[in-house]
Amino acid sequence: MRRSLPLTAIAIALMVAAAGLALAARPEKIDRFALVSRHNVTLTEPNFDAPLSVGNGEFAFTADVTGLQTFEGEYSRMVPLSTMTQWGFHASPNPNGFTLEKFPLTTIDTSGRPVGYLYQEDGKTPPEWGAAAGYLYSNPSRLNLGRIGFVLKAADGHEARLDELKDIRQTLNMWTGELSSHFVFDGEAVDVSTSCHPDRELLAVRVQSPLIAKGRLAVRLAFPYGVAAFNGNGSVWDRPDAHQTVLTRTGENRADFARTLDNDRYAAAMTWSKGSRLVEDGPHRFLLQADASTKTIEFGAAFSQTAVPRNLPTPAASRKAAGTMWKGFWSTGGAIDLSGSRDPRWKELERRIVLSQYLTRIQCAGSLPPQETGLTVNSWFGKFHLEMHWWHAAHFPLWDRSRLLENSLPYYQRTLPSAQAMAKSQGYEGARWPKCVGPSGEPAPTYLESFLIWQQPHPISFAELCYRNAPNRKTLEKYQELVFETAKFMASFAARDEASGQYRLGPPFADAAEVYFPDHAHQWNGTMEVAYWHEGLETAQLWRERLGLKREPKWDDVIAHLPPLATRDGLYVAAETATDTFTTPGRNISHPTMVAPLGMFDGRMVDRETMRRTLH
């Protein structure tokens, strides 16, 4: 195996070892271009489960096999097509004035004292709470900023159907970030290049086809209204009177669009090559057409929270900038080449490693923690679940790309006062991080929100990963408040059980696998959570020592008196109160959280043989 790992990418190395891959030693330098390029994705038919996307971490555009979003309806039943940004949210009108401050709290006995929680669950809380909970959970939701697709017409005038496209060949070149799409419609070839500018919410497209000069290929830009939906692509198209689009023409080759959806506003702009023109095609719809002298349409589509900059890069310049960014991304940081393996599984494992790096770079490297589907589609009303942030972004520092994780860490610093207020309201010290949140950092009343805790140590873990790549005082001072406020809550949350002398995490408590949460009032000491509490508090103490501060006695007391990891019949189980993990059907089909203490964490609390038996 050839490797170039500034931080040794321990997690991937362990995965390779676990797979038992036989590797031949190859000391030569990795051919990074070959490594990435052999996994470029090529489609020869529509893939409704996995359409391809381009993006930069702040902006993503998901396309069908035409390279644009021509057949949105056909894709909507699986993975819909969207144009999304980190800032793109929409809040529906709130005529009832629902607010978190007005929402009733549910009082639950917590270590012998009454604590109010933001909790709503059908059948368990008063039904009259449902409307308020539904609004607060679903607003704001992710917004599809606009649909960009072809209008393709056959010689007889009918508009193309997806099944009429022939000779489809679409390739995502991950080395350059360019999506190249080829297809034939009505006997004529169409070739499309789609790229995303690395630093702007800007799409660059080049289209070449004889259909253009024949007036049978045009590009449609359409703007939707938002929708407060649990999933989908964040748009509805049948409410044209609910939103406004104001067109302003700037010269012959640019149009700007001022968008208003209730109290939300954003801007868009389109630029195009000589020989094309933009015409209105209906409410919120615009058509880019070319004259009979050209077989090429080239355009850029930009989006912004405020006015789109006056001077935009040309599509060619955007493609070039994208190529430069992606070449730099793949040429730096860690890399693993498994091509020397004698195990036939090497290529599939390597493919997953490379594609995961591409996907998380465009979906999970932005200024907010990603929602579970990144910027591909709307999911869970567009909210991001802070417990999942670790999976999406903790790997970046391990590849020596800490900056991509650090892009989202200011979110925690910005929302720290809210997290501190939540902890204080429940009688704790420090900062309690919520689970399901939007850009404001405010939680939502749900059945699980208040009781999941494995997101709590994440800021400590993130800060430590960044410190390992930049072990200096600047890093320590940058994140010390996050580390210490998080640790204060963790130590405060742990309650001492006088009978055993040990600290207990919960109740109320929802396990990370979300299997036992219906009984949250009677669950405690999750195996994963206890191990993470131990590691998080130890790391926080290490930060104090690095800064020349004394260790916190309370933190040490909690560390020393956490319970051992829960076992039954020689196996690690989900929690001290959930010992039927492997004996009751349905209890071991979710996240295998009991192996996390020797996977995600440092293993200090783990008996290796017990973990080996549990794993197998």
Secondary structure in CASP SS format (residue, H / E / C, confidence):
PFRMAT SS
TARGET T0000
AUTHOR 0000-0000-0000
METHOD secondary structure of the structure
MODEL  1
M C 1.00
R E 1.00
R E 1.00
S E 1.00
L C 1.00
P C 1.00
L C 1.00
T C 1.00
A C 1.00
I H 1.00
A H 1.00
I H 1.00
A H 1.00
L H 1.00
M H 1.00
V H 1.00
A H 1.00
A H 1.00
A C 1.00
G C 1.00
L C 1.00
A C 1.00
L E 1.00
A C 1.00
A C 1.00
R C 1.00
P C 1.00
E C 1.00
K C 1.00
I C 1.00
D C 1.00
R H 1.00
F H 1.00
A H 1.00
L H 1.00
V H 1.00
S H 1.00
R C 1.00
H C 1.00
N C 1.00
V E 1.00
T E 1.00
L E 1.00
T C 1.00
E C 1.00
P C 1.00
N C 1.00
F C 1.00
D C 1.00
A C 1.00
P C 1.00
L E 1.00
S E 1.00
V E 1.00
G E 1.00
N C 1.00
G C 1.00
E C 1.00
F E 1.00
A E 1.00
F E 1.00
T E 1.00
A E 1.00
D C 1.00
V C 1.00
T C 1.00
G C 1.00
L C 1.00
Q C 1.00
T C 1.00
F C 1.00
E H 1.00
G H 1.00
E H 1.00
Y H 1.00
S C 1.00
R C 1.00
M C 1.00
V C 1.00
P C 1.00
L C 1.00
S C 1.00
T E 1.00
M E 1.00
T E 1.00
Q C 1.00
W C 1.00
G C 1.00
F E 1.00
H E 1.00
A C 1.00
S C 1.00
P C 1.00
N C 1.00
P C 1.00
N C 1.00
G C 1.00
F C 1.00
T C 1.00
L C 1.00
E C 1.00
K C 1.00
F C 1.00
P C 1.00
L C 1.00
T E 1.00
T E 1.00
I E 1.00
D E 1.00
T E 1.00
S C 1.00
G C 1.00
R E 1.00
P E 1.00
V E 1.00
G E 1.00
Y E 1.00
L C 1.00
Y E 1.00
Q C 1.00
E C 1.00
D E 1.00
G C 1.00
K C 1.00
T E 1.00
P C 1.00
P H 1.00
E H 1.00
W H 1.00
G H 1.00
A H 1.00
A H 1.00
A H 1.00
G H 1.00
Y H 1.00
L H 1.00
Y H 1.00
S H 1.00
N C 1.00
P C 1.00
S E 1.00
R E 1.00
L C 1.00
N C 1.00
L C 1.00
G C 1.00
R E 1.00
I E 1.00
G E 1.00
F E 1.00
V E 1.00
L E 1.00
K E 1.00
A C 1.00
A C 1.00
D C 1.00
G C 1.00
H C 1.00
E E 1.00
A C 1.00
R C 1.00
L H 1.00
D H 1.00
E H 1.00
L C 1.00
K E 1.00
D E 1.00
I E 1.00
R E 1.00
Q E 1.00
T E 1.00
L E 1.00
N E 1.00
M C 1.00
W C 1.00
T C 1.00
G C 1.00
E E 1.00
L E 1.00
S E 1.00
S E 1.00
H E 1.00
F E 1.00
V E 1.00
F E 1.00
D C 1.00
G C 1.00
E E 1.00
A E 1.00
V E 1.00
D E 1.00
V E 1.00
S E 1.00
T E 1.00
S E 1.00
C E 1.00
H C 1.00
P C 1.00
D C 1.00
R C 1.00
E C 1.00
L E 1.00
L E 1.00
A E 1.00
V E 1.00
R E 1.00
V E 1.00
Q E 1.00
S C 1.00
P H 1.00
L H 1.00
I H 1.00
A H 1.00
K C 1.00
G C 1.00
R C 1.00
L E 1.00
A E 1.00
V E 1.00
R E 1.00
L E 1.00
A E 1.00
F C 1.00
P C 1.00
Y E 1.00
G C 1.00
V C 1.00
A C 1.00
A C 1.00
F C 1.00
N E 1.00
G E 1.00
N C 1.00
G C 1.00
S C 1.00
V E 1.00
W C 1.00
D C 1.00
R C 1.00
P H 1.00
D H 1.00
A H 1.00
H E 1.00
Q E 1.00
T E 1.00
V E 1.00
L E 1.00
T E 1.00
R E 1.00
T C 1.00
G C 1.00
E C 1.00
N C 1.00
R E 1.00
A E 1.00
D E 1.00
F E 1.00
A E 1.00
R E 1.00
T E 1.00
L E 1.00
D C 1.00
N C 1.00
D E 1.00
R E 1.00
Y E 1.00
A E 1.00
A E 1.00
A E 1.00
M E 1.00
T E 1.00
W E 1.00
S C 1.00
K C 1.00
G C 1.00
S E 1.00
R E 1.00
L E 1.00
V E 1.00
E E 1.00
D E 1.00
G E 1.00
P C 1.00
H C 1.00
R E 1.00
F E 1.00
L E 1.00
L E 1.00
Q E 1.00
A E 1.00
D C 1.00
A C 1.00
S C 1.00
T C 1.00
K C 1.00
T E 1.00
I E 1.00
E E 1.00
F E 1.00
G E 1.00
A E 1.00
A E 1.00
F E 1.00
S E 1.00
Q C 1.00
T C 1.00
A C 1.00
V C 1.00
P C 1.00
R C 1.00
N C 1.00
L C 1.00
P C 1.00
T C 1.00
P H 1.00
A H 1.00
A H 1.00
S H 1.00
R H 1.00
K H 1.00
A H 1.00
A H 1.00
G H 1.00
T H 1.00
M H 1.00
W H 1.00
K H 1.00
G H 1.00
F H 1.00
W H 1.00
S H 1.00
T C 1.00
G C 1.00
G C 1.00
A E 1.00
I E 1.00
D E 1.00
L C 1.00
S C 1.00
G C 1.00
S E 1.00
R C 1.00
D C 1.00
P C 1.00
R C 1.00
W H 1.00
K H 1.00
E H 1.00
L H 1.00
E H 1.00
R H 1.00
R H 1.00
I H 1.00
V H 1.00
L H 1.00
S H 1.00
Q H 1.00
Y H 1.00
L H 1.00
T H 1.00
R H 1.00
I H 1.00
Q H 1.00
C C 1.00
A C 1.00
G C 1.00
S C 1.00
L C 1.00
P C 1.00
P C 1.00
Q C 1.00
E C 1.00
T C 1.00
G C 1.00
L C 1.00
T C 1.00
V C 1.00
N E 1.00
S E 1.00
W H 1.00
F H 1.00
G H 1.00
K C 1.00
F E 1.00
H E 1.00
L H 1.00
E H 1.00
M H 1.00
H H 1.00
W H 1.00
W H 1.00
H H 1.00
A H 1.00
A C 1.00
H H 1.00
F H 1.00
P H 1.00
L H 1.00
W C 1.00
D C 1.00
R C 1.00
S H 1.00
R H 1.00
L H 1.00
L H 1.00
E H 1.00
N C 1.00
S C 1.00
L H 1.00
P H 1.00
Y H 1.00
Y H 1.00
Q H 1.00
R H 1.00
T C 1.00
L H 1.00
P H 1.00
S H 1.00
A H 1.00
Q H 1.00
A H 1.00
M H 1.00
A H 1.00
K H 1.00
S H 1.00
Q C 1.00
G C 1.00
Y C 1.00
E C 1.00
G C 1.00
A C 1.00
R C 1.00
W C 1.00
P C 1.00
K C 1.00
C E 1.00
V E 1.00
G C 1.00
P C 1.00
S C 1.00
G C 1.00
E C 1.00
P C 1.00
A C 1.00
P C 1.00
T E 1.00
Y C 1.00
L C 1.00
E C 1.00
S C 1.00
F C 1.00
L E 1.00
I C 1.00
W C 1.00
Q C 1.00
Q C 1.00
P C 1.00
H H 1.00
P H 1.00
I H 1.00
S H 1.00
F H 1.00
A H 1.00
E H 1.00
L H 1.00
C H 1.00
Y H 1.00
R H 1.00
N H 1.00
A C 1.00
P C 1.00
N C 1.00
R H 1.00
K H 1.00
T H 1.00
L H 1.00
E H 1.00
K H 1.00
Y H 1.00
Q H 1.00
E H 1.00
L H 1.00
V H 1.00
F H 1.00
E H 1.00
T H 1.00
A H 1.00
K H 1.00
F H 1.00
M H 1.00
A H 1.00
S H 1.00
F H 1.00
A C 1.00
A E 1.00
R E 1.00
D E 1.00
E C 1.00
A C 1.00
S C 1.00
G C 1.00
Q E 1.00
Y E 1.00
R E 1.00
L C 1.00
G C 1.00
P C 1.00
P C 1.00
F C 1.00
A E 1.00
D C 1.00
A C 1.00
A C 1.00
E C 1.00
V C 1.00
Y C 1.00
F H 1.00
P H 1.00
D H 1.00
H H 1.00
A H 1.00
H H 1.00
Q C 1.00
W C 1.00
N C 1.00
G E 1.00
T H 1.00
M H 1.00
E H 1.00
V H 1.00
A H 1.00
Y H 1.00
W H 1.00
H H 1.00
E H 1.00
G H 1.00
L H 1.00
E H 1.00
T H 1.00
A H 1.00
Q H 1.00
L H 1.00
W H 1.00
R H 1.00
E H 1.00
R H 1.00
L C 1.00
G C 1.00
L C 1.00
K C 1.00
R C 1.00
E C 1.00
P H 1.00
K H 1.00
W H 1.00
D H 1.00
D H 1.00
V H 1.00
I H 1.00
A H 1.00
H C 1.00
L C 1.00
P C 1.00
P C 1.00
L C 1.00
A C 1.00
T E 1.00
R E 1.00
D C 1.00
G C 1.00
L E 1.00
Y E 1.00
V C 1.00
A C 1.00
A E 1.00
E C 1.00
T C 1.00
A E 1.00
T C 1.00
D C 1.00
T C 1.00
F C 1.00
T C 1.00
T C 1.00
P C 1.00
G C 1.00
R C 1.00
N C 1.00
I C 1.00
S C 1.00
H C 1.00
P C 1.00
T H 1.00
M H 1.00
V H 1.00
A H 1.00
P H 1.00
L H 1.00
G C 1.00
M C 1.00
F C 1.00
D C 1.00
G C 1.00
R C 1.00
M C 1.00
V C 1.00
D C 1.00
R H 1.00
E H 1.00
T H 1.00
M H 1.00
R H 1.00
R H 1.00
T H 1.00
L H 1.00
H C 1.00
END
